[in-house]
Amino acid sequence: RLLIRRLRDLAPRLLVLGGGGYNPWSTARCWSGIWAELNGIAVPEVLPARGEAVLRGLWWNRLPGRELPEYWYTTVSDLPQDPAPARPEIYTIAKATGAP
């Protein structure tokens, strides 16, 4: 959400578009977080019961029999993970653009 906050602060107006083909849990959680951040709404660490019920009510035929992580139902944010190292050319591009 830090990226969304930075973009919001840089631009007077934003047109935010999404793609397709994503599972409904990722899509709902991602867009909820983006929408909240764009509107200055704090995202709770644990979703209220109504939000959790919406996520638990979703179904997608590409996941038959697969157990979903519990946090996909109860949070908007993914669990913290160690970032994978970026390819060297990514660091070169970032440095050229002035990114930290």
Biopython code that builds the backbone (N, CA, C, O; Angstrom):
import numpy as np
from Bio.PDB.StructureBuilder import StructureBuilder

atoms = [
    (1, "ARG", "N", (0.822, -1.207, 0.000)),
    (1, "ARG", "CA", (0.000, 0.000, 0.000)),
    (1, "ARG", "C", (0.852, 1.251, 0.000)),
    (1, "ARG", "O", (0.369, 2.334, -0.331)),
    (2, "LEU", "N", (2.116, 1.111, 0.368)),
    (2, "LEU", "CA", (3.014, 2.266, 0.342)),
    (2, "LEU", "C", (3.114, 2.842, -1.066)),
    (2, "LEU", "O", (3.121, 4.061, -1.235)),
    (3, "LEU", "N", (3.190, 1.983, -2.072)),
    (3, "LEU", "CA", (3.259, 2.444, -3.449)),
    (3, "LEU", "C", (2.011, 3.244, -3.812)),
    (3, "LEU", "O", (2.116, 4.296, -4.443)),
    (4, "ILE", "N", (0.851, 2.765, -3.428)),
    (4, "ILE", "CA", (-0.403, 3.466, -3.722)),
    (4, "ILE", "C", (-0.397, 4.834, -3.053)),
    (4, "ILE", "O", (-0.787, 5.829, -3.665)),
    (5, "ARG", "N", (0.040, 4.888, -1.815)),
    (5, "ARG", "CA", (0.105, 6.152, -1.083)),
    (5, "ARG", "C", (1.029, 7.138, -1.795)),
    (5, "ARG", "O", (0.693, 8.314, -1.932)),
    (6, "ARG", "N", (2.177, 6.669, -2.243)),
    (6, "ARG", "CA", (3.125, 7.548, -2.935)),
    (6, "ARG", "C", (2.557, 8.047, -4.258)),
    (6, "ARG", "O", (2.705, 9.221, -4.596)),
    (7, "LEU", "N", (1.910, 7.160, -5.004)),
    (7, "LEU", "CA", (1.299, 7.586, -6.260)),
    (7, "LEU", "C", (0.180, 8.593, -6.016)),
    (7, "LEU", "O", (0.056, 9.581, -6.739)),
    (8, "ARG", "N", (-0.624, 8.340, -5.001)),
    (8, "ARG", "CA", (-1.722, 9.255, -4.671)),
    (8, "ARG", "C", (-1.185, 10.640, -4.350)),
    (8, "ARG", "O", (-1.781, 11.646, -4.735)),
    (9, "ASP", "N", (-0.070, 10.692, -3.651)),
    (9, "ASP", "CA", (0.505, 11.977, -3.268)),
    (9, "ASP", "C", (1.176, 12.693, -4.439)),
    (9, "ASP", "O", (1.354, 13.910, -4.390)),
    (10, "LEU", "N", (1.547, 11.967, -5.480)),
    (10, "LEU", "CA", (2.211, 12.567, -6.644)),
    (10, "LEU", "C", (1.231, 13.122, -7.670)),
    (10, "LEU", "O", (1.529, 14.108, -8.345)),
    (11, "ALA", "N", (0.078, 12.503, -7.788)),
    (11, "ALA", "CA", (-0.842, 12.856, -8.864)),
    (11, "ALA", "C", (-2.109, 13.499, -8.323)),
    (11, "ALA", "O", (-2.670, 13.036, -7.329)),
    (12, "PRO", "N", (-2.563, 14.569, -8.977)),
    (12, "PRO", "CA", (-3.813, 15.189, -8.518)),
    (12, "PRO", "C", (-5.030, 14.295, -8.763)),
    (12, "PRO", "O", (-6.016, 14.370, -8.029)),
    (13, "ARG", "N", (-4.960, 13.447, -9.798)),
    (13, "ARG", "CA", (-6.037, 12.508, -10.101)),
    (13, "ARG", "C", (-5.414, 11.211, -10.598)),
    (13, "ARG", "O", (-4.355, 11.214, -11.225)),
    (14, "LEU", "N", (-6.076, 10.127, -10.314)),
    (14, "LEU", "CA", (-5.591, 8.820, -10.758)),
    (14, "LEU", "C", (-6.705, 8.052, -11.439)),
    (14, "LEU", "O", (-7.868, 8.140, -11.046)),
    (15, "LEU", "N", (-6.342, 7.304, -12.457)),
    (15, "LEU", "CA", (-7.232, 6.333, -13.069)),
    (15, "LEU", "C", (-6.606, 4.988, -12.764)),
    (15, "LEU", "O", (-5.539, 4.667, -13.286)),
    (16, "VAL", "N", (-7.255, 4.202, -11.927)),
    (16, "VAL", "CA", (-6.695, 2.939, -11.463)),
    (16, "VAL", "C", (-7.438, 1.811, -12.169)),
    (16, "VAL", "O", (-8.656, 1.677, -12.051)),
    (17, "LEU", "N", (-6.685, 1.011, -12.901)),
    (17, "LEU", "CA", (-7.259, -0.079, -13.685)),
    (17, "LEU", "C", (-6.667, -1.405, -13.250)),
    (17, "LEU", "O", (-5.540, -1.464, -12.759)),
    (18, "GLY", "N", (-7.419, -2.446, -13.430)),
    (18, "GLY", "CA", (-6.931, -3.780, -13.102)),
    (18, "GLY", "C", (-6.897, -4.654, -14.326)),
    (18, "GLY", "O", (-7.371, -4.273, -15.396)),
    (19, "GLY", "N", (-6.337, -5.817, -14.163)),
    (19, "GLY", "CA", (-6.265, -6.786, -15.244)),
    (19, "GLY", "C", (-7.337, -7.840, -15.073)),
    (19, "GLY", "O", (-8.455, -7.537, -14.658)),
    (20, "GLY", "N", (-7.007, -9.048, -15.386)),
    (20, "GLY", "CA", (-7.976, -10.122, -15.253)),
    (20, "GLY", "C", (-7.282, -11.446, -15.075)),
    (20, "GLY", "O", (-6.057, -11.532, -15.155)),
    (21, "GLY", "N", (-8.060, -12.477, -14.834)),
    (21, "GLY", "CA", (-7.520, -13.811, -14.697)),
    (21, "GLY", "C", (-6.982, -14.152, -13.329)),
    (21, "GLY", "O", (-6.290, -15.158, -13.167)),
    (22, "TYR", "N", (-7.286, -13.338, -12.347)),
    (22, "TYR", "CA", (-6.776, -13.578, -11.003)),
    (22, "TYR", "C", (-7.825, -14.298, -10.168)),
    (22, "TYR", "O", (-9.022, -14.221, -10.446)),
    (23, "ASN", "N", (-7.358, -14.996, -9.143)),
    (23, "ASN", "CA", (-8.358, -15.659, -8.308)),
    (23, "ASN", "C", (-9.150, -14.606, -7.533)),
    (23, "ASN", "O", (-8.631, -13.529, -7.241)),
    (24, "PRO", "N", (-10.390, -14.911, -7.204)),
    (24, "PRO", "CA", (-11.263, -13.901, -6.602)),
    (24, "PRO", "C", (-10.808, -13.431, -5.218)),
    (24, "PRO", "O", (-11.105, -12.298, -4.839)),
    (25, "TRP", "N", (-10.102, -14.259, -4.458)),
    (25, "TRP", "CA", (-9.639, -13.838, -3.136)),
    (25, "TRP", "C", (-8.543, -12.785, -3.270)),
    (25, "TRP", "O", (-8.562, -11.767, -2.578)),
    (26, "SER", "N", (-7.596, -13.036, -4.157)),
    (26, "SER", "CA", (-6.524, -12.058, -4.377)),
    (26, "SER", "C", (-7.084, -10.752, -4.924)),
    (26, "SER", "O", (-6.687, -9.666, -4.502)),
    (27, "THR", "N", (-8.006, -10.872, -5.863)),
    (27, "THR", "CA", (-8.598, -9.679, -6.464)),
    (27, "THR", "C", (-9.351, -8.856, -5.426)),
    (27, "THR", "O", (-9.151, -7.645, -5.336)),
    (28, "ALA", "N", (-10.204, -9.493, -4.650)),
    (28, "ALA", "CA", (-10.992, -8.768, -3.646)),
    (28, "ALA", "C", (-10.101, -8.118, -2.598)),
    (28, "ALA", "O", (-10.316, -6.966, -2.222)),
    (29, "ARG", "N", (-9.110, -8.850, -2.130)),
    (29, "ARG", "CA", (-8.227, -8.323, -1.088)),
    (29, "ARG", "C", (-7.378, -7.177, -1.630)),
    (29, "ARG", "O", (-7.210, -6.154, -0.966)),
    (30, "CYS", "N", (-6.842, -7.351, -2.841)),
    (30, "CYS", "CA", (-5.991, -6.321, -3.437)),
    (30, "CYS", "C", (-6.773, -5.028, -3.673)),
    (30, "CYS", "O", (-6.342, -3.953, -3.257)),
    (31, "TRP", "N", (-7.920, -5.136, -4.341)),
    (31, "TRP", "CA", (-8.688, -3.933, -4.648)),
    (31, "TRP", "C", (-9.271, -3.275, -3.403)),
    (31, "TRP", "O", (-9.421, -2.054, -3.369)),
    (32, "SER", "N", (-9.596, -4.046, -2.398)),
    (32, "SER", "CA", (-10.059, -3.448, -1.142)),
    (32, "SER", "C", (-8.953, -2.603, -0.520)),
    (32, "SER", "O", (-9.193, -1.488, -0.056)),
    (33, "GLY", "N", (-7.741, -3.146, -0.518)),
    (33, "GLY", "CA", (-6.605, -2.404, 0.034)),
    (33, "GLY", "C", (-6.284, -1.161, -0.770)),
    (33, "GLY", "O", (-6.015, -0.104, -0.199)),
    (34, "ILE", "N", (-6.309, -1.276, -2.095)),
    (34, "ILE", "CA", (-6.037, -0.109, -2.952)),
    (34, "ILE", "C", (-7.096, 0.964, -2.735)),
    (34, "ILE", "O", (-6.768, 2.135, -2.542)),
    (35, "TRP", "N", (-8.355, 0.568, -2.766)),
    (35, "TRP", "CA", (-9.460, 1.529, -2.589)),
    (35, "TRP", "C", (-9.362, 2.224, -1.229)),
    (35, "TRP", "O", (-9.532, 3.440, -1.132)),
    (36, "ALA", "N", (-9.091, 1.455, -0.195)),
    (36, "ALA", "CA", (-8.968, 2.043, 1.137)),
    (36, "ALA", "C", (-7.813, 3.049, 1.176)),
    (36, "ALA", "O", (-7.962, 4.150, 1.704)),
    (37, "GLU", "N", (-6.684, 2.672, 0.626)),
    (37, "GLU", "CA", (-5.518, 3.556, 0.640)),
    (37, "GLU", "C", (-5.775, 4.831, -0.143)),
    (37, "GLU", "O", (-5.411, 5.915, 0.312)),
    (38, "LEU", "N", (-6.389, 4.725, -1.301)),
    (38, "LEU", "CA", (-6.694, 5.907, -2.108)),
    (38, "LEU", "C", (-7.648, 6.862, -1.393)),
    (38, "LEU", "O", (-7.621, 8.071, -1.623)),
    (39, "ASN", "N", (-8.480, 6.310, -0.536)),
    (39, "ASN", "CA", (-9.476, 7.131, 0.162)),
    (39, "ASN", "C", (-9.121, 7.423, 1.607)),
    (39, "ASN", "O", (-9.950, 7.938, 2.358)),
    (40, "GLY", "N", (-7.896, 7.100, 2.006)),
    (40, "GLY", "CA", (-7.449, 7.413, 3.358)),
    (40, "GLY", "C", (-8.159, 6.620, 4.438)),
    (40, "GLY", "O", (-8.298, 7.092, 5.566)),
    (41, "ILE", "N", (-8.608, 5.420, 4.106)),
    (41, "ILE", "CA", (-9.318, 4.574, 5.070)),
    (41, "ILE", "C", (-8.337, 3.543, 5.616)),
    (41, "ILE", "O", (-7.666, 2.848, 4.852)),
    (42, "ALA", "N", (-8.259, 3.451, 6.918)),
    (42, "ALA", "CA", (-7.360, 2.479, 7.537)),
    (42, "ALA", "C", (-7.875, 1.064, 7.296)),
    (42, "ALA", "O", (-9.071, 0.796, 7.415)),
    (43, "VAL", "N", (-6.963, 0.173, 6.959)),
    (43, "VAL", "CA", (-7.318, -1.236, 6.758)),
    (43, "VAL", "C", (-7.076, -1.970, 8.074)),
    (43, "VAL", "O", (-5.966, -1.937, 8.606)),
    (44, "PRO", "N", (-8.102, -2.631, 8.601)),
    (44, "PRO", "CA", (-7.905, -3.339, 9.867)),
    (44, "PRO", "C", (-6.987, -4.541, 9.685)),
    (44, "PRO", "O", (-6.921, -5.122, 8.602)),
    (45, "GLU", "N", (-6.284, -4.909, 10.742)),
    (45, "GLU", "CA", (-5.419, -6.090, 10.660)),
    (45, "GLU", "C", (-6.236, -7.355, 10.436)),
    (45, "GLU", "O", (-5.816, -8.254, 9.708)),
    (46, "VAL", "N", (-7.396, -7.419, 11.060)),
    (46, "VAL", "CA", (-8.315, -8.552, 10.881)),
    (46, "VAL", "C", (-9.636, -7.994, 10.369)),
    (46, "VAL", "O", (-10.164, -7.024, 10.910)),
    (47, "LEU", "N", (-10.155, -8.610, 9.333)),
    (47, "LEU", "CA", (-11.404, -8.127, 8.746)),
    (47, "LEU", "C", (-12.582, -8.317, 9.688)),
    (47, "LEU", "O", (-12.606, -9.268, 10.470)),
    (48, "PRO", "N", (-13.561, -7.417, 9.617)),
    (48, "PRO", "CA", (-14.786, -7.637, 10.387)),
    (48, "PRO", "C", (-15.520, -8.866, 9.836)),
    (48, "PRO", "O", (-15.241, -9.321, 8.727)),
    (49, "ALA", "N", (-16.437, -9.381, 10.607)),
    (49, "ALA", "CA", (-17.146, -10.616, 10.254)),
    (49, "ALA", "C", (-17.807, -10.533, 8.881)),
    (49, "ALA", "O", (-17.803, -11.518, 8.142)),
    (50, "ARG", "N", (-18.369, -9.392, 8.526)),
    (50, "ARG", "CA", (-19.043, -9.254, 7.222)),
    (50, "ARG", "C", (-18.054, -9.395, 6.077)),
    (50, "ARG", "O", (-18.358, -10.037, 5.071)),
    (51, "GLY", "N", (-16.868, -8.799, 6.219)),
    (51, "GLY", "CA", (-15.844, -8.926, 5.185)),
    (51, "GLY", "C", (-15.350, -10.353, 5.053)),
    (51, "GLY", "O", (-15.172, -10.862, 3.946)),
    (52, "GLU", "N", (-15.132, -10.989, 6.182)),
    (52, "GLU", "CA", (-14.690, -12.387, 6.174)),
    (52, "GLU", "C", (-15.749, -13.274, 5.517)),
    (52, "GLU", "O", (-15.417, -14.186, 4.761)),
    (53, "ALA", "N", (-17.010, -13.007, 5.806)),
    (53, "ALA", "CA", (-18.092, -13.814, 5.222)),
    (53, "ALA", "C", (-18.107, -13.695, 3.700)),
    (53, "ALA", "O", (-18.357, -14.677, 3.002)),
    (54, "VAL", "N", (-17.842, -12.502, 3.189)),
    (54, "VAL", "CA", (-17.791, -12.323, 1.735)),
    (54, "VAL", "C", (-16.681, -13.189, 1.144)),
    (54, "VAL", "O", (-16.897, -13.890, 0.155)),
    (55, "LEU", "N", (-15.501, -13.139, 1.746)),
    (55, "LEU", "CA", (-14.374, -13.914, 1.223)),
    (55, "LEU", "C", (-14.602, -15.415, 1.355)),
    (55, "LEU", "O", (-14.217, -16.181, 0.471)),
    (56, "ARG", "N", (-15.224, -15.839, 2.448)),
    (56, "ARG", "CA", (-15.502, -17.269, 2.621)),
    (56, "ARG", "C", (-16.584, -17.747, 1.658)),
    (56, "ARG", "O", (-16.667, -18.941, 1.369)),
    (57, "GLY", "N", (-17.405, -16.844, 1.165)),
    (57, "GLY", "CA", (-18.470, -17.216, 0.232)),
    (57, "GLY", "C", (-18.025, -17.310, -1.219)),
    (57, "GLY", "O", (-18.807, -17.719, -2.077)),
    (58, "LEU", "N", (-16.788, -16.940, -1.507)),
    (58, "LEU", "CA", (-16.294, -16.999, -2.879)),
    (58, "LEU", "C", (-15.978, -18.432, -3.288)),
    (58, "LEU", "O", (-15.680, -19.281, -2.448)),
    (59, "TRP", "N", (-16.048, -18.681, -4.573)),
    (59, "TRP", "CA", (-15.725, -19.989, -5.109)),
    (59, "TRP", "C", (-15.055, -19.787, -6.455)),
    (59, "TRP", "O", (-15.401, -18.862, -7.191)),
    (60, "TRP", "N", (-14.100, -20.642, -6.781)),
    (60, "TRP", "CA", (-13.408, -20.554, -8.069)),
    (60, "TRP", "C", (-13.111, -21.963, -8.522)),
    (60, "TRP", "O", (-12.505, -22.737, -7.781)),
    (61, "ASN", "N", (-13.530, -22.314, -9.735)),
    (61, "ASN", "CA", (-13.406, -23.698, -10.204)),
    (61, "ASN", "C", (-11.973, -24.120, -10.516)),
    (61, "ASN", "O", (-11.743, -25.283, -10.847)),
    (62, "ARG", "N", (-11.023, -23.231, -10.422)),
    (62, "ARG", "CA", (-9.627, -23.604, -10.691)),
    (62, "ARG", "C", (-8.900, -24.083, -9.438)),
    (62, "ARG", "O", (-7.715, -24.413, -9.494)),
    (63, "LEU", "N", (-9.596, -24.121, -8.326)),
    (63, "LEU", "CA", (-8.973, -24.563, -7.081)),
    (63, "LEU", "C", (-9.692, -25.744, -6.448)),
    (63, "LEU", "O", (-9.820, -25.780, -5.224)),
    (64, "PRO", "N", (-10.162, -26.702, -7.218)),
    (64, "PRO", "CA", (-10.913, -27.796, -6.582)),
    (64, "PRO", "C", (-10.032, -28.581, -5.616)),
    (64, "PRO", "O", (-8.943, -29.036, -5.966)),
    (65, "GLY", "N", (-10.531, -28.726, -4.395)),
    (65, "GLY", "CA", (-9.839, -29.509, -3.388)),
    (65, "GLY", "C", (-8.622, -28.851, -2.763)),
    (65, "GLY", "O", (-7.989, -29.451, -1.894)),
    (66, "ARG", "N", (-8.281, -27.666, -3.165)),
    (66, "ARG", "CA", (-7.107, -27.000, -2.599)),
    (66, "ARG", "C", (-7.498, -26.222, -1.351)),
    (66, "ARG", "O", (-8.483, -25.483, -1.354)),
    (67, "GLU", "N", (-6.733, -26.390, -0.298)),
    (67, "GLU", "CA", (-6.952, -25.627, 0.930)),
    (67, "GLU", "C", (-6.334, -24.244, 0.779)),
    (67, "GLU", "O", (-5.157, -24.115, 0.444)),
    (68, "LEU", "N", (-7.120, -23.228, 1.024)),
    (68, "LEU", "CA", (-6.613, -21.862, 0.942)),
    (68, "LEU", "C", (-6.008, -21.446, 2.278)),
    (68, "LEU", "O", (-6.437, -21.921, 3.329)),
    (69, "PRO", "N", (-5.021, -20.567, 2.243)),
    (69, "PRO", "CA", (-4.472, -20.066, 3.511)),
    (69, "PRO", "C", (-5.560, -19.332, 4.297)),
    (69, "PRO", "O", (-6.354, -18.591, 3.716)),
    (70, "GLU", "N", (-5.597, -19.531, 5.582)),
    (70, "GLU", "CA", (-6.629, -18.918, 6.421)),
    (70, "GLU", "C", (-6.629, -17.394, 6.293)),
    (70, "GLU", "O", (-7.689, -16.770, 6.326)),
    (71, "TYR", "N", (-5.452, -16.796, 6.149)),
    (71, "TYR", "CA", (-5.402, -15.326, 6.094)),
    (71, "TYR", "C", (-6.041, -14.771, 4.830)),
    (71, "TYR", "O", (-6.331, -13.577, 4.775)),
    (72, "TRP", "N", (-6.269, -15.593, 3.815)),
    (72, "TRP", "CA", (-6.980, -15.122, 2.632)),
    (72, "TRP", "C", (-8.432, -14.769, 2.970)),
    (72, "TRP", "O", (-9.068, -13.997, 2.252)),
    (73, "TYR", "N", (-8.945, -15.322, 4.042)),
    (73, "TYR", "CA", (-10.316, -15.039, 4.474)),
    (73, "TYR", "C", (-10.393, -13.927, 5.511)),
    (73, "TYR", "O", (-11.438, -13.294, 5.658)),
    (74, "THR", "N", (-9.321, -13.683, 6.219)),
    (74, "THR", "CA", (-9.407, -12.827, 7.410)),
    (74, "THR", "C", (-8.645, -11.516, 7.323)),
    (74, "THR", "O", (-8.778, -10.671, 8.209)),
    (75, "THR", "N", (-7.844, -11.322, 6.270)),
    (75, "THR", "CA", (-7.061, -10.098, 6.160)),
    (75, "THR", "C", (-7.085, -9.565, 4.738)),
    (75, "THR", "O", (-7.463, -10.267, 3.801)),
    (76, "VAL", "N", (-6.678, -8.316, 4.595)),
    (76, "VAL", "CA", (-6.494, -7.724, 3.270)),
    (76, "VAL", "C", (-5.045, -7.895, 2.832)),
    (76, "VAL", "O", (-4.772, -8.064, 1.643)),
    (77, "SER", "N", (-4.133, -7.854, 3.764)),
    (77, "SER", "CA", (-2.705, -7.926, 3.448)),
    (77, "SER", "C", (-2.191, -9.358, 3.523)),
    (77, "SER", "O", (-2.658, -10.163, 4.328)),
    (78, "ASP", "N", (-1.225, -9.655, 2.672)),
    (78, "ASP", "CA", (-0.548, -10.943, 2.752)),
    (78, "ASP", "C", (0.405, -10.943, 3.934)),
    (78, "ASP", "O", (0.788, -9.888, 4.441)),
    (79, "LEU", "N", (0.779, -12.129, 4.364)),
    (79, "LEU", "CA", (1.756, -12.253, 5.432)),
    (79, "LEU", "C", (3.113, -11.757, 4.938)),
    (79, "LEU", "O", (3.437, -11.931, 3.763)),
    (80, "PRO", "N", (3.908, -11.146, 5.811)),
    (80, "PRO", "CA", (5.228, -10.679, 5.379)),
    (80, "PRO", "C", (6.093, -11.855, 4.913)),
    (80, "PRO", "O", (6.058, -12.946, 5.482)),
    (81, "GLN", "N", (6.854, -11.596, 3.877)),
    (81, "GLN", "CA", (7.756, -12.614, 3.359)),
    (81, "GLN", "C", (9.115, -11.988, 3.102)),
    (81, "GLN", "O", (9.225, -10.782, 2.879)),
    (82, "ASP", "N", (10.136, -12.810, 3.136)),
    (82, "ASP", "CA", (11.449, -12.321, 2.749)),
    (82, "ASP", "C", (11.416, -12.056, 1.250)),
    (82, "ASP", "O", (11.033, -12.931, 0.474)),
    (83, "PRO", "N", (11.812, -10.859, 0.838)),
    (83, "PRO", "CA", (11.761, -10.569, -0.597)),
    (83, "PRO", "C", (12.795, -11.396, -1.356)),
    (83, "PRO", "O", (13.907, -11.624, -0.880)),
    (84, "ALA", "N", (12.406, -11.830, -2.523)),
    (84, "ALA", "CA", (13.346, -12.538, -3.389)),
    (84, "ALA", "C", (14.314, -11.524, -3.977)),
    (84, "ALA", "O", (13.927, -10.386, -4.241)),
    (85, "PRO", "N", (15.553, -11.912, -4.184)),
    (85, "PRO", "CA", (16.495, -10.961, -4.769)),
    (85, "PRO", "C", (16.091, -10.617, -6.199)),
    (85, "PRO", "O", (15.641, -11.479, -6.954)),
    (86, "ALA", "N", (16.255, -9.364, -6.553)),
    (86, "ALA", "CA", (15.939, -8.925, -7.908)),
    (86, "ALA", "C", (17.118, -9.225, -8.828)),
    (86, "ALA", "O", (18.262, -9.327, -8.386)),
    (87, "ARG", "N", (16.816, -9.362, -10.101)),
    (87, "ARG", "CA", (17.876, -9.545, -11.088)),
    (87, "ARG", "C", (18.755, -8.297, -11.108)),
    (87, "ARG", "O", (18.252, -7.203, -10.855)),
    (88, "PRO", "N", (20.043, -8.422, -11.397)),
    (88, "PRO", "CA", (20.960, -7.274, -11.385)),
    (88, "PRO", "C", (20.495, -6.119, -12.269)),
    (88, "PRO", "O", (20.693, -4.957, -11.914)),
    (89, "GLU", "N", (19.881, -6.418, -13.411)),
    (89, "GLU", "CA", (19.448, -5.336, -14.303)),
    (89, "GLU", "C", (18.338, -4.488, -13.682)),
    (89, "GLU", "O", (18.179, -3.319, -14.034)),
    (90, "ILE", "N", (17.576, -5.071, -12.763)),
    (90, "ILE", "CA", (16.534, -4.300, -12.084)),
    (90, "ILE", "C", (17.175, -3.238, -11.194)),
    (90, "ILE", "O", (16.704, -2.101, -11.144)),
    (91, "TYR", "N", (18.233, -3.601, -10.502)),
    (91, "TYR", "CA", (18.948, -2.624, -9.671)),
    (91, "TYR", "C", (19.537, -1.516, -10.538)),
    (91, "TYR", "O", (19.531, -0.353, -10.137)),
    (92, "THR", "N", (20.043, -1.858, -11.713)),
    (92, "THR", "CA", (20.611, -0.866, -12.626)),
    (92, "THR", "C", (19.541, 0.119, -13.087)),
    (92, "THR", "O", (19.765, 1.329, -13.106)),
    (93, "ILE", "N", (18.388, -0.405, -13.454)),
    (93, "ILE", "CA", (17.292, 0.461, -13.890)),
    (93, "ILE", "C", (16.817, 1.351, -12.757)),
    (93, "ILE", "O", (16.595, 2.546, -12.951)),
    (94, "ALA", "N", (16.658, 0.768, -11.564)),
    (94, "ALA", "CA", (16.211, 1.552, -10.411)),
    (94, "ALA", "C", (17.190, 2.666, -10.111)),
    (94, "ALA", "O", (16.781, 3.796, -9.849)),
    (95, "LYS", "N", (18.465, 2.367, -10.146)),
    (95, "LYS", "CA", (19.482, 3.386, -9.858)),
    (95, "LYS", "C", (19.423, 4.504, -10.899)),
    (95, "LYS", "O", (19.581, 5.675, -10.555)),
    (96, "ALA", "N", (19.199, 4.158, -12.158)),
    (96, "ALA", "CA", (19.120, 5.157, -13.225)),
    (96, "ALA", "C", (17.931, 6.090, -13.058)),
    (96, "ALA", "O", (17.974, 7.239, -13.499)),
    (97, "THR", "N", (16.863, 5.600, -12.420)),
    (97, "THR", "CA", (15.672, 6.435, -12.240)),
    (97, "THR", "C", (15.718, 7.223, -10.935)),
    (97, "THR", "O", (14.823, 8.019, -10.652)),
    (98, "GLY", "N", (16.760, 7.000, -10.145)),
    (98, "GLY", "CA", (16.885, 7.727, -8.876)),
    (98, "GLY", "C", (16.183, 7.059, -7.721)),
    (98, "GLY", "O", (16.075, 7.638, -6.640)),
    (99, "ALA", "N", (15.703, 5.843, -7.933)),
    (99, "ALA", "CA", (15.025, 5.116, -6.849)),
    (99, "ALA", "C", (16.024, 4.743, -5.774)),
    (99, "ALA", "O", (17.193, 4.500, -6.074)),
    (100, "PRO", "N", (15.576, 4.693, -4.505)),
    (100, "PRO", "CA", (16.513, 4.320, -3.433)),
    (100, "PRO", "C", (16.942, 2.872, -3.505)),
    (100, "PRO", "O", (17.725, 2.418, -2.671)),
]
sb = StructureBuilder()
sb.init_structure("model")
sb.init_model(0)
sb.init_chain("A")
sb.init_seg("    ")
for serial, (resi, resn, name, xyz) in enumerate(atoms, 1):
    if name == "N":
        sb.init_residue(resn, " ", resi, " ")
    sb.init_atom(name, np.array(xyz, "f"), 0.0, 1.0, " ", f" {name:<3s}", serial, name[0])
structure = sb.get_structure()
